[in-house]
Amino acid sequence: MSLPHALILHGLGGSGPAHWQNWLAGELAHHGGTVDLPQFTGPDSPRLAVWLDELRTHLAAMPTSSERVVVAHSLAGLLWLHHAAGEFDGALRVDRVLLVAPPAPDYADEPLIHEFLHPAADSGALRRAAASTRLVVGGDDRYCPVGKAKLLAEALRVEVDVILDGGHLNADSGYGPWAAVLKWVRSGRTPLTPR
């Protein structure tokens, strides 16, 4: 089975060398996969319009000869919801999306992400943007309590995996190598499990 093309999207501040996103990109490339791990403009001071334009440029560049998979961490999860709710372009549709630890759509404690808050939780738009979407969150993520994550999953009509003691599912929570996310990208098998 050939590997999908993976577009891996970082959140606020980017993803450092110890982050699972960089590990995932390396593992996929090592096994012959094609990977796009872009650095959005202004990772420490994100602008929604700029990131949306850049996301759509990367989506348009994805090859159509293989399965197209998007893995979005943290703020990129909210970015994806804004993208999905925007004007539909069938050329940008992907096969699978994994939203990893997005902040609660109404998270107000970080002024830098204010523009990204309150995306439309439109399940129909989400299905137009991707054939399948899955959500995975940490059971103790301070940016999105489990109750809010489950409400988001219900509104979007997607499956949600809760990883107890997963925190924000980032390097600070011990998520460097993460075999379950690699398996998900390679095969779409679920659920997502701890590192």
MOHU-V842033 format. One record per backbone hydrogen bond with DSSP energy under -0.5 kcal/mol. CO is the residue of the C=O (numbers start at 0). NH is the residue of the N-H. Records with the same first field share a line. If there is no record, write none. Layout:
# MOHU-V842033
CO = NH / NH
This chain:
# MOHU-V842033
3 = 5 / 33
4 = 68
5 = 7 / 35
6 = 8 / 70
8 = 72
10 = 13
15 = 18
18 = 21 / 22
19 = 23
20 = 24
21 = 25
22 = 26
23 = 27
24 = 28
25 = 29
26 = 30
27 = 32
28 = 31
33 = 5
35 = 7
37 = 39
39 = 42
41 = 44
42 = 12
46 = 50
47 = 51
48 = 52
49 = 53
50 = 54
51 = 55
52 = 56
53 = 57
54 = 58
55 = 59
56 = 60
57 = 61
58 = 61
66 = 4 / 68
67 = 94 / 95
68 = 6
69 = 71 / 97
70 = 8 / 72
71 = 99
72 = 75
73 = 76 / 77
74 = 78
75 = 79
76 = 80
77 = 81
78 = 82
79 = 83
80 = 84
81 = 85
82 = 85
88 = 91
89 = 92
93 = 130
94 = 131
95 = 69
96 = 98 / 133
97 = 71 / 99
98 = 100 / 135
99 = 73
103 = 106
104 = 117
109 = 112
110 = 113
112 = 115 / 116
113 = 116
119 = 121
120 = 122
121 = 125
122 = 126
123 = 127
124 = 128
125 = 129
128 = 93
131 = 96
132 = 158
133 = 98
134 = 160
135 = 100
136 = 162
137 = 140
139 = 141
140 = 143
142 = 103
144 = 147 / 148
145 = 149
146 = 150
147 = 151
148 = 152
149 = 153
150 = 154
151 = 155
152 = 156 / 157
154 = 122
158 = 134
160 = 136 / 162
161 = 163
162 = 138 / 165
165 = 168
169 = 172 / 174
170 = 173
173 = 175
174 = 19
176 = 175
177 = 180 / 181
178 = 182
179 = 183
180 = 184
181 = 185
182 = 186 / 187 / 188
183 = 187
